[in-house]
Amino acid sequence: MAVMTILGAINHTLDQQMEKDDSIVLLGEDVGFEGGVFRVTKGLQQKYGKDRSIDTPLAEAAIIGSSIGMAMNGLKPISEMQFSGFMFDGYNQLVSHAARMRNRTRGTYNLPMVVRMPYGGGIRALEHHSESLEVLFAHIPGLKLVIPSTPYDAKGLLASAIADPDPVIFFEPKRLYRAFKQEVPEKDYKVEIGKARVVQKGDDITVVAWGALMPEAIKAIKLLEDQDISVELIDLRTIAPWDRKTVVESVKKTGRFLVVHEAYTSFGPGAEMISVINEQAFLYLEAPPTRLGGADITIPLPKGEHHFIITPEQIADKIKDVVKF
Amino acid sequence: MLTTKFDPLKDKMLQVLDPKGKVVDAKLEPKIDDETLIKMYETMLLGRTADTKALQYQRQGRMLTYAPIKGQEAAQVGVAAALGKEDWFVPAFREMAALLYKGAPLKQLYLYWYGNEEGNHFDPDLKILPISVPIASQINHAAGIAYASKIQKKEEVTVAYVGDGGTSHGEFHEGVNFGAVFNLPMITVIQNNQFAISTPRSVQSKAKNLATKAVGYGIPGIVVDGNDPLAMYIATVEARERALKGDGPTLIEAVTYRLGPHTTSDDPTIYRDEKDFKDAETKDPLIRFKQYLIDKKLWSDEKDEEKIKEFTDYSNKIFKEVEETGLVDLDDVFDYQYETLPPHIEEQRQRAKERGGK
């Protein structure tokens, strides 16, 4: 077993899958020769050649649009949006075509394609480099959205995304790219899409988080160690379709719910989850199901970003609020 | 090479048949066998007839919004006739005659405008993509298909259609450029029918002609008389040979004129110049191609009338079958969203069924 960062695990998985399956191609801006601006695809063009690791023109609609055509003609494209904040030019292709092609053709053309993109704040980046746009994908029928928070899940979810016959958006928590290492099995394994992971069991409150906020949620729980609050922490891993069953069962047990996300609060992913909890676990609730999301302001540039980023202290306070309601 | 002889920078236009059906340059006249010539004309005539009928059905309240092809039959059939079975066809939404030539059943083409996704459920062997409404976005799909052909060494060419309005779109640029950069076996055909709904061609681009855009991409481009099926045919044959040889994509501008409305919700009389329209009617592709076939003793006016009647009856028969399909089943609107429907959508389906949905 090798020890890897999230970034390393993604690179290793792409390599392993490309070696196994000739129909996989990588494409995007700078993904080939340079290996991407974060070096996620480093070395893969050198190993698999320019035909399969493609430096494209700087054109997001062409990257996603051509991926659709490739997927219809025998390839499995894995494209990269350099930052999720740059995906808007390609968004038309995702929403108008990728999400619809199977339905539109009554199942004749499915699109086995993956669109990777680093997301989220906290790396002191330029404007348009820090967004958390989960809902723009999760809202669209026909798309799936997964977000790993660990190297192990990064590998397993990416392998599942590649094997999935439908388009999968793969969000990469860039704040965690090199934040920590974990042992990752060498063998080819999958983490099922649509399946959450219970990180720790607890009885008093269910806390759901994902991606870059998982380590923050874990730190928050540590801050509460002397508080006699038993937290059940769930890593959602898939945002669309999210694991309603695991989360609802947990809330039925704990009676309390908090969802934490960096995405803007209003109309955010938490709003959807709370609706489902109200519909399916209302009579079990001891406190209003609650969300802690990013403020509804344009995510600030680095010198103001600390006002936006969600801290372990904020999460801990919110957990206490809900438990003491 | 036609693309150098008819240099778009010099505003040259390729034409084989003049509006009266006379060959303007015998050296350009393609050697097409009689059977194919007749098939080409019959498909144009079927396209015209089915189109006329579709408008009537819509006016009778039996068909939904429909985008007519009248006047553009040659710009479509001339290309389709030059393609092989193995080639891909990527339409926008005003290419019925090309789709018919490629083998799409009229029933499906009608079904789409009747409001049923089954209309886009083409036999995959036809290699026809579904109708694409978002303007110019389909060119990127064509580029991806052609990329896959190239690296998988498949001997096939992809043709994408777009309108004159579509050339203003960013996706046009991204798609044509992608094809050019990777030297893909791809042909982009601009059906310049002079209007994007009501907006004239002059508002889309200051360029003298739209084929000059090819220059900026470093690929060959050519302006073709889009009402001349033989000119469209030879331009496509040359572009296809180039693509198959590995010499990359071509941009073809088919200059034509939309003789009908943008869709059935539109009234072109309020924005088109009636003099232009009358003039365009004299350049109708069916007039010239019919005369060409009559001169070749392959056709006659009597035969024409007979065929129009046959195609009218055929369109009526097919449309009746379409009307008999009625509403779409409940399962049909849920079944194709994902390969495996996630549980919450399955629940939504069950709830709809409990409410009596079928």
Interface residues (C-beta under 8 A of the other chain):
Chain A: V25 D51 R52 I54 T56 P57 A59 A61 A62 I64 G65 S66 S67 I68 G69 M70 A71 M72 N73 G74 L75 P77 D89 N92 Q93 S96 H97 M101 R102 N103 R104 T105 R106 G107 T108 Y109 N110 P141 G142 K144 P165 D166 G194 P241 R244 K245
Chain B: W88 E117 E118 N120 H121 F122 P124 L129 P130 S132 V133 P134 S137 I139 N140 H141 A142 A143 G144 I145 A146 Y147 A148 S149 I151 Q152 K154 T158 G170 E171 H173 E174 G175 N177 F178 V181 F182 D332 D335 Y336 Q337 Y338 E339 P342 P343 H344 I345
